[in-house]
Amino acid sequence: MSTQSSPQDPGQPAGQTASLHYGDGEFAVLSAGAFVRCAVSGAAIPLTALRYWSVERQEAYAGPGEYLAAAGR
């Protein structure tokens, strides 16, 4: 999967950070954007690739490792 990079910061997705409400098995976009930030690593996660989040904490995670790290906090 390729992501368009921002000319100001190569390696980061182009566009704005989205604001989401995380629900059970789905999320709702509160303010439009191309990506969210991982609560653990700070990595940009394109909305099309977002698979891990916490409903209770309302946080997104880049992958299962980050989710488990957050669960241990």
Secondary structure, 3 states (H helix, E strand, C coil): CCCCECCCCCCCECCCECEEEECCCCEEEEECCCEEEECCCCCEEEHHHCCEEECCCCEEECCHHHHHHHHCC
